[in-house]
């Protein structure tokens, strides 16, 4: 019987309007999606809201942030990969937006 109780809760969460598991702001990345970025994606990393995230992956638990103003040979910003718990939500849904963990 406990399986029947847990199944509807899981299906409710699956139908929620959640951001993708992985998203990048660089148009050259295969994980770039301009439509989803246009909605505004909020990121909480290790309990703090971050506004400087270049790319994130919720399932693997990491974010990429720019390493100061340093650029590589092609003019792209150098990034650091930081590990820890990542949460994401769409900012256009307001305060009660569902959070992907």
C-alpha positions, 0 to 999 in steps of 0.5 A: 500500500505504501507504493500506491501512496508514493506514486501519485506524489512522484507523478505530481512532481513530474508534471510541475513546470521545472527547469531542465537538469542541465542548462548553459548560457553559452550558445555554443554549448549543446545544453543551451536553450534560449527559450528556457533562459528567456524565462529566467532561471534562478540557481541556488548552490549550497544554500546561496542564490547565485547570479554568476552561473554559466552552466549547471547540472542538478543530477551531477551536483555542480555549477560552472562559474566564471574565474574572474575576468580571465579569458582563453585564447578564443575569447571565452571566459575561463570557468571553474567547476564547483561541486555541491547541491544545486537547485533551480527554478523558473523566476517568471513563476514567482515566489511559489515556483516549483524547485528542481533538486 
